[in-house]
Amino acid sequence: MRISSVPLRVFPRLLLLGILQCGIASIASSDTGSKASTIPEIITDDYSTLWVLLGLVLASMATWVFGRWGGLAVPLSTRRKAWLVSLSLLASGVWLGYPTEKDDLNALKWEQWSPERELELLDSGKAVYIDFTAKWCISCQVNKRVFYREDVIRKIRDLEITLLKADWTDKGPVILNALQKHGRVAVPLNVYYKSSGEGDLVSTPILLPEVLTNSIILEVLETGKPYFERKELGFIGILGFAFIGGLILNLMPCVFPVLGLKIMGFVKQAGEDRKKIARHGFIFTAGVLISFWLLVGILLWLRNTMKQELGWGFQLQEPGFVFVLALVLLIFALSLSGVFEIGLSLAGTGSKLVRQSGYAGSFFSGVLAVVVATPCMAPFLGVAVGAALAMTWFPAIAVFTFVGLGLAFPYLLLSLMPNLISRLPKPGAWMESFKQGMAFPIYATVVWLVWNLSAQLA
């Protein structure tokens, strides 16, 4: 057995076992009723399992790199680079997953948010910071890094700010109503109320940007003013932001592997008829647009017909959907790694459709790109999505059409201008390495989905 095959056999099996266990727990929880409603006043997040699994992804990738390019059959210069990359990935994995003791003395304490607790604190004139978050929201988890910085911790304590966490991992109308009061229908949302005298008027809420940095937090807390003033956007401005946000989604870690394989498909088609290449681009775009139309259509239909209070990302609040998505992505990643050939199962059929080079492959690549892009949309599309879901049918669908056009634009451009394809690398052995390498970000996405699923079933 080649050393490169070890992580492709052991690690996915661990993931599959975790997914199946969560699926069994999901069935069991549906039979035993709802979860207990008692939640501790102080909320602590246990990320240790997530970091260990992500560290295992990096260690697996290190083993794959070493097995593929670190042998005696490759040139010495390539071998040295492989060793360096392998050691870097392995060290990063060990650093990320190594268990460390938490220093409770230096950790910030977050209370569970509720409308009553928020009103009580504001009436007493205290400074309040509210983090509307969810474990399925990737950008929410990335934002949390700033609250481990010593200068941020010191500033929060100096100002005696009470920290509230509104966890929207499980769907619920109470948190959604609070989001809607601030003009949002999705997380992340960070709100700050500076202190006021007891009995005085409550200070105006300050909405922080969707992407947080150390300097942004400190500036808002020190000045008590918004980091930037939000201007009312006209409909044309919302469409523009929707297109730009969709374009940026191509760089998200959970989306990039799927679309990277689509670019590799263009490389394979470099010598084909121009009209055929253009049709692939249009069909990929159709897969993206139809998927967005279906998602927003379901959401608007539930809102108007069934009077259900749902926000963007509602499908990720359903354990069954998360379970199926994790299973499909795992099988997709395994097929990219070459562990086995796809069988006839439903998940295998979907993965095979994405990998094949025909028109169906182009269409389902677009569908899968939209599905995995949903958790990444809020930082770039929070305003546009919130505005769209408050609109009537036609303008709401128009906004999401522009999001889809932004997501599909680079690939539509390549299909309509085949001369650009000639600037891509020529087909060769690198394509198999690229395909296998793209499996590891998908493994990381599966890890995050399993962690999210376990949180919903806890």
Phi, psi and omega in degrees: 000129176290146182298331181293342182274348184298306181293336181282352178252316186280306187298313179299329178295322176297318178297316181298319178298318178296319180296316181295321178296319178294323178296318178296319178296324179297317179295318181296320181293328179290337180273331186268355177102191185283166181286163175295144185268352181278123180236136180302150182294320179265126183259129174237138180263128177260099181261003187299318180296318180298315182293323179297315181293319177293324174297325177292326175299314180295319179295322177295319179294323177299318179295320179296315179299316181295318181291331184274323185235002184261004182278173183288344184282348182260158179302153184299319181297318178294321180297318180295319177297321179296318178298317181296314179296318180298314180296322179295315179295318180295317179297320178295320179295317179295317180297319183288319187264353183293127182292134178232152177281135179278136177269094184295338180291328182263351183282145175283144180259124179252131175265157175290131179282145168206153179303322181293317180294319178300313181295321179299315180293318181293322179295331179275000176082013182280153173283135185228136175237125183243128177251105173274117191217175174200147182288338178277354181268109184298314182296330176299318181291322178295321181298332186294346182297331184290337183276005174255000179281136184299320182292325177291316178301316181297317181295318180297321180287322179298322181273359179053051182274131174273127183261127178240138179242122177255099185271115183256026178302316174263139182296146179190139184288336185295310180292322179298320177298321178294320176298316183295330177296335177262011178078026181234159174227014183208160174259157009276151171216125178242125185237135180234129172248118176285160186291152176219166179293149180298128181090347177285170176297142180293136181294156180291133179294138177255119178269124180275161177300158181292330177256118184261144172229167179301315182293325179296312180301311183296318181296317180294316181292323182286319185268336184068023180234156178301149178294325171209150180278129178277133178255147178292128181262139170285175183297322179296320178295321178296319178297321179296315178296324179297316180295315181296318178298319177297323178295318181292332181302336180299339183267357181291142186298330181277342181265323189304318181301318181297316182283332175297322176293330178292321176297320178298327175296323177296324178298317179297328184271006188304326183263007185273177180297139183297323181293323179293319178297318179298321179296321177301317180296317180293322181290321175300314178299320178297320177299319178295310185295315181297323179295316177296317179299320181295315180298309182290328177296316178298317182295314180292324179295316178296323180293316187273323186269311184262359178058032178274137179271101182231141176249178181293138185091013183301328182292334179280358174265004177255113182305324180298318179294316181297320179298311180296317180298317179298319181293317179297315181293324178296315179295322176300314180295320178297322179292325176294324180286346180078022181293320178204163175277144182294134179270209186255011180289166180299313180296320180295322178297317179296318179295321180295322179298321179293323186280333186288161189264358181282188181295324178299322178298319178296318182295311183285340169297318177296319179297311182295324179300319180292318182300314183279346180278340187306314182291346185261000191282328191302317183299330185253343187230016183302313181293315182295317180295316179300318179293319183297317184283355172261357183268174172283177189303307189296309179295327178296315178294326178297318180298314182287337173296319179289327174299314179296321178295324177294318179296320184271351190303312182301325184278328173293322178296317179297323182287330181273343180234076185302339179296336177289330180296330181295341179274350176284158178303148180288151177302145180180194182295337181298336184294324177292320177295318179299316181299314180293322179296326180293345180291329187290318172301328179289322173302319179297321177297320178296320177303312181297320179295317179296318178298317178297317180297318179295328178292322180292330184265357183293000000 
